Amino acid sequence: MFMPLCTVLTTVLATIILGEELHVGSVIGAVAIIVGLYVVLWGKAEDARKAAAPGQLDPEDTLAAPLIADAQNEPN
């Protein structure tokens, strides 16, 4: 599993111990990568949650569905 704390710790230690320069572009890129990974992990967890319980109704999905069927669309 990805742990962003390791990335931050490595960057801080490389700056302190090895004397590497920390550039703004590198920090922005690292933040973008970490956010992107968390978005992917969140999406996978959301898909797994929906696939785990296919028979259960999701409250977010049922809010858009009509409670009473339209009489014109029902077959006679």
C-alpha positions as CSV (number, residue, x, y, z in Angstrom):
1,M,0.0,0.0,0.0
2,F,1.2,3.5,-0.8
3,M,2.1,5.7,2.2
4,P,2.6,9.4,1.4
5,L,4.4,9.8,4.8
6,C,7.3,7.8,3.3
7,T,7.5,10.3,0.4
8,V,7.5,13.3,2.7
9,L,10.1,11.7,5.1
10,T,12.4,10.8,2.2
11,T,12.2,14.4,0.8
12,V,12.9,15.9,4.2
13,L,15.8,13.6,5.0
14,A,17.3,14.1,1.5
15,T,17.1,17.9,2.0
16,I,18.6,17.8,5.4
17,I,21.2,15.0,5.2
18,L,22.2,15.1,1.5
19,G,21.8,18.8,1.1
20,E,19.5,18.5,-2.0
21,E,17.6,21.6,-3.1
22,L,13.9,21.5,-2.8
23,H,12.1,23.1,-5.8
24,V,8.6,24.4,-5.9
25,G,7.8,22.4,-9.1
26,S,8.9,19.2,-7.4
27,V,6.7,19.8,-4.4
28,I,3.7,20.6,-6.6
29,G,4.3,17.5,-8.7
30,A,4.6,15.3,-5.6
31,V,1.3,16.7,-4.2
32,A,-0.4,16.1,-7.6
33,I,0.9,12.5,-7.6
34,I,-0.2,11.8,-4.0
35,V,-3.7,13.3,-4.7
36,G,-4.0,11.3,-7.9
37,L,-3.2,8.0,-6.1
38,Y,-5.7,8.7,-3.4
39,V,-8.4,9.5,-6.0
40,V,-7.7,6.2,-7.7
41,L,-7.8,4.3,-4.3
42,W,-11.1,6.1,-3.4
43,G,-12.6,5.1,-6.7
44,K,-11.6,1.5,-6.4
45,A,-13.0,1.4,-2.9
46,E,-16.3,2.9,-4.1
47,D,-16.5,0.3,-6.9
48,A,-15.8,-2.5,-4.5
49,R,-18.5,-1.2,-2.1
50,K,-21.1,-1.1,-4.9
51,A,-20.1,-4.6,-6.2
52,A,-20.2,-6.1,-2.7
53,A,-23.9,-5.5,-2.2
54,P,-25.6,-5.6,-5.6
55,G,-29.0,-6.4,-4.1
56,Q,-29.1,-3.4,-1.8
57,L,-30.3,0.0,-2.8
58,D,-27.9,2.9,-2.7
59,P,-29.5,6.0,-1.3
60,E,-27.7,8.2,-3.7
61,D,-29.0,6.2,-6.7
62,T,-32.6,6.1,-5.4
63,L,-32.9,9.8,-5.0
64,A,-33.2,10.3,-8.8
65,A,-35.7,7.5,-9.3
66,P,-39.4,8.4,-9.3
67,L,-41.5,7.0,-6.5
68,I,-44.6,6.4,-8.6
69,A,-44.4,5.1,-12.1
70,D,-45.8,7.2,-14.9
71,A,-49.2,5.9,-16.0
72,Q,-48.5,6.7,-19.7
73,N,-45.4,4.5,-19.8
74,E,-47.1,1.4,-18.3
75,P,-48.1,-1.4,-20.7
76,N,-51.9,-2.1,-20.8
